[in-house]
């Protein structure tokens, strides 16, 4: 609950909690979390599992990294897997420590006259600067280096991107006379800085270099803050600049994130698609901003997000508009943001001749959407606006970008699901081992059912209780853990009487019929081989099986 609750809003319904699924866009909550069982399950996309599966799905990381992140989240120290892994982890931890030490220095200096005057001109008070951790790097060449070198080796300062190493081993601070903006991952870890020049220095904005901590194509500014607002807003607002993002947050649009001076990447889009169904692109109101919006739209459509674009007045950015017009006026602009097809139609031209000339190029953007219904709807709107019959365009071909929703393996048949639910949830704990021993595992068809039964048998052999909250930790396959999570939500309650009279009897009868069929084939082979002794043995076994009552087979 603690981990899931950090990423979406949950409300209690009966014994479980429900919310909007973070793995696919939806308007009606279908994502269920069981605190008692330690599992989650979505009725919409059929994803489910335990807390490790949740982190793996949400953050797109392998099992080992998900475990490490959870251990870090709850303050549990895990031993590294190997000496090399221990070395990498120690280096990584040191870089994080260096970044936080630099942040402490920058924050301490932000109240100085020069950065304070700059921030005030941008409408950022010292209180707001403190909320976002804004700081200031002094103009001296080695001010930060001299302060941190007493605590950290030079190679760590260089590796963290805080210090630049030049020819002949000369070093100097990367950020000088700049307002610094801390860049954090979703979980709050500081991985980089943005630096805004206070004078005429170029570039105006400077980011930390790519490092083992930071890749600008994989990080969105303020995502650590905005994630909490996504569930309520049911959307994300994407802007280009740090101060645009800060201004919108300050005015109540806390679902806002910003790119880091680069185009919106596919990784960015996937990060958003896991959290919201809709994105409003709000870039600067100039030609470059519009072109950036088109590129962002293509990427966002490619992960099946619903996209709209807020066109700002020429030459103005979101920071300018929200500060001068106020939050309510800006909220009205957000509400009036143009859906993807309308925005593209406007860019195609003012008359049908221009639109026809630009139609095919624009359709390439639309065709990046993997949702066939949405793709057809947008193609229809563009064709109508250009005065071109839709049947001349065709259906639109196969999208170049596949949908992000992963294929979900089919669940076992209802009888097998009922068997598993009964043994893990509904039957009294003290009876589960005894009933499990009666299950003819060889009669089970679905591989997931067999895997779960095998894990249960191993637990029973060790004298451990059969609990759904414990069994998932014994199963490596994520698809099988998904089946375990589905038991409480997709399967009707199955008491011991139904288990014994219907399910176990059915499996035993199935197993009996299968064995009779196998015996008939073996008898035929023995007759052909003239093996009288083997034939007599098989015939006795078959006769005994035929005479045995079905309920005891």
C-alpha positions, 0 to 999 in steps of 0.5 A: 500500500505504501509503495502503490500509494506514492504513485496513485490515489486509492480509496477503500472499497470493502476489504480492498483499495481501488484507483486508476490503473497506472499501466493503462489509461482509464476513467473508471478505477479498475486497479485493486490493491489488497493490503491483506494479501500484498497483491494488486490486480487490474481488471482492465489490463489484467496486470497484477502481482506483488509489490516487486512486480508493481515496481518492475512494471511501473519503473520498467526495471528488472527484478534485481533492480526493483528489489534494490529500489524497494530496499532503499525505499524502506532503509534495508541494506542488501549485500551486493551480488559480487565484488564488482557490483559492490564497487559500482554501488559504492561509486554510485552512492558516492556520486549521490553524496557529492550531488547532495553536498553541492546542493547544500552549497548552492542553496546556502548561497541563493539569498545573495543579492545577485541571484535574489534580484534575478529570481525576483524579476522572474516572479520567484520569491525566496520561499518558492526558490526554497520549495524547489531547491533553487540555488546559486553557483558563485562566479569564481572559477573554483569556488565549489571545487575548493569547498567540496575537495576537502571532502571528496576526491577530485575524480568524484567531482568530475564524474558527478559533472560538477567539475570540468577537467581540461588540458594538463589536468586543470579543473574548474567549476562547471556552473559559475554565476548561475541559478541552479535547479536540482533535477531529481528522479521520480523517487527524489534522488538528485542526479543533475543540475540545470544552471540559468545564466544571470548575465549574457553568458552562453548558453543561457541554460546549462545542464549537467553532462550525461553520467552514470547518474543522469541521462536527459532523454530519460528524466523529466523535471518535476516528475517527482512532484507531478506524479502525486497530482496525476491521478487527480488531474487525470493528465500531464502538462508538458512545458519546455523550461524550468521556470515555466514548470515552476510558475505553473506549479506555483499557480496550482498546475502541479501536474506539470513537467518539463523537458530538459532542453531536449526534444520529448523522447520516447522514454519520456512519453512512456513514463507519462503513458504509465501514469496518465491517459492524456497530455497537454503540450504547452510550448512557447508561442513561436515557430520553434515552439510549434515545431517542437509541439509537433515532434512531441505530439508524434512521440506521445501519439506513438505510445497511445496517449491522448494529446492536445496542444495549448497554443500561446500568444506569439513570443510568450511562454507559459511563465509569462502567460500565467504570471500576467493573466493569473491561474483562472485564465490559464486554466481556461486556456488549458481547457481550450487546448486543441485536440491533436487533429485540430492542431495539425489541421491548423498547421496544415494551412488556412485554405484547402489547397494548402491543406491538401498539399500538406495532408500526406506529410501530416498523416505520417504523424497521425499514423504513429498512433497504434490505436486503430480507432483513434488513428481512423478518427484523426485521419477522418478529421484531417481528410475532411478539413482538406476536402479529400474523400476518406476512401482515397486515403485508405485505412492508414497502414500499420503504425510504425510504433507498437502499442505500449500495453504488453500482451497479457498471458491468458488466465488458466481455465475457471476450474483451475483458478477456482482450485487455486483460490480455494487452496490459497484463500477460501479454505481454512489454513489448517486444511489446505495442506491436506487438500493439496495432497489430494490434487492430481497435478498431472491432470492440470493443463495450464502451465501457470496452474502447475507452477503455482501448485508446485510452489505450494507443494514445496512450501507444504513439504517444508512445513510452511503455511499456504498463504497467497501473500507468501507464495508470490515470493517463491515464484520467479515468473512474473506472468505466474505471479499475475495469475496469483494476483488475479485469484482474489479479484477474478475468481468467485469464492470457492469453499471446501465443499465445492473444492472437494465435490466438483473441482477435485473430483473433476480433476481425478476423473480427468486424470482417470480417463487420461490414464485409461487412454494411455493404458489402451495405447500401451496394451496395443504396443504390448500385443504387437511386441508379443510381450505377454507378461507386460500385456497381463500387467497392463490389463490388470491395471486397466481393469482395476481402474475401470472398477474403481469408483470415479469419486475415489480415482 
